[in-house]
Amino acid sequence: MSKVIGYLSNNRAYMRYDVCLSQGYPMGSGVVEGACRHVVKDRMEGTGMRWCVAGAQAMLDLRAIHCNGDWKAFQQYRITTETQRLYPYRWQVRRLYRKTA
């Protein structure tokens, strides 16, 4: 019990729940749990789904991008980086082609 009292005493300044509630911040874990269910559970726990760690992480990364509204920007980034990876000398070919045309 003394550990709990010490913890609460030492962190009293961070426990201004009245201020947070008056500013509209949610208290409790319901909001976080709802977001986890929306982002993770609904996508990952479908009937018959099995995931390896790498595959699950890749899916969660994509799901987070989608849920944050960053899908179009991500697609543009992916196209740009994959084009650079697959065709690293593309700019040189274009420059040579312009000189001969």
PEUR-V718128 format. One record per residue. PHI is phi in whole degrees, 0 to 359 (* if undefined). OMEGA is omega in radians with two decimals (999 if undefined). D_CENTER is the distance of its C-alpha to the mean C-alpha in Angstrom with 1 decimal. Layout:
PHI_OMEGA_D_CENTER / PHI_OMEGA_D_CENTER
This chain:
*_-3.14_38.3 / 294_3.07_38.9 / 296_-3.14_35.5 / 295_3.12_33.9 / 297_3.10_36.2 / 297_3.12_35.5 / 298_-3.12_31.8 / 296_3.11_32.2 / 294_-3.11_34.7 / 289_-3.07_32.7 / 247_-3.10_29.6 / 303_-3.09_31.5 / 295_-3.12_30.4 / 269_-3.06_26.7 / 252_3.14_27.7 / 267_-3.08_28.6 / 297_3.13_27.5 / 297_3.12_30.1 / 291_-3.13_28.7 / 297_3.13_25.1 / 296_-3.14_26.4 / 292_3.11_28.7 / 267_3.05_25.8 / 89_3.11_23.9 / 285_3.13_21.2 / 286_3.07_20.7 / 247_-3.14_22.3 / 104_-3.03_21.6 / 260_-3.07_18.9 / 301_-3.13_19.2 / 295_3.14_16.4 / 294_3.13_13.9 / 296_3.09_15.5 / 296_3.12_15.4 / 294_3.11_11.7 / 297_3.12_11.4 / 297_-3.12_14.2 / 294_-3.05_12.8 / 279_-2.99_9.4 / 259_-2.94_10.9 / 298_-3.10_14.6 / 301_-3.10_15.6 / 270_-2.96_14.2 / 268_-3.03_15.0 / 247_3.06_18.4 / 288_-3.13_20.4 / 302_3.07_24.0 / 77_-3.12_24.8 / 280_3.05_21.3 / 227_-3.06_21.2 / 229_2.88_18.4 / 274_-3.08_18.7 / 299_-3.11_16.2 / 296_3.13_15.2 / 294_3.11_15.1 / 296_3.14_13.1 / 295_3.11_10.4 / 298_3.13_10.6 / 295_3.12_10.5 / 293_3.07_7.5 / 299_3.13_5.6 / 295_3.13_7.7 / 297_3.12_7.5 / 296_3.09_4.1 / 299_3.14_5.8 / 296_-3.10_8.8 / 295_3.12_8.3 / 276_3.13_7.5 / 79_-3.09_10.6 / 256_-3.02_9.9 / 298_-3.11_11.5 / 296_3.11_14.8 / 295_3.11_13.8 / 297_-3.14_11.8 / 299_3.12_15.0 / 295_3.09_17.2 / 300_-3.11_15.6 / 296_3.11_15.9 / 299_-3.13_19.4 / 297_-3.09_20.4 / 290_3.12_19.3 / 291_3.08_20.8 / 297_3.11_23.9 / 294_-3.13_24.4 / 288_-3.08_23.9 / 281_-3.08_26.3 / 231_-3.04_28.8 / 293_-3.10_29.0 / 253_-3.08_32.5 / 302_-3.11_32.0 / 296_3.12_32.8 / 290_3.12_36.0 / 296_3.12_37.2 / 298_-3.13_36.7 / 295_3.10_38.6 / 295_-3.13_41.4 / 295_3.13_41.5 / 293_3.14_42.0 / 292_-3.09_44.8 / 274_-3.09_46.7 / 276_999_46.2
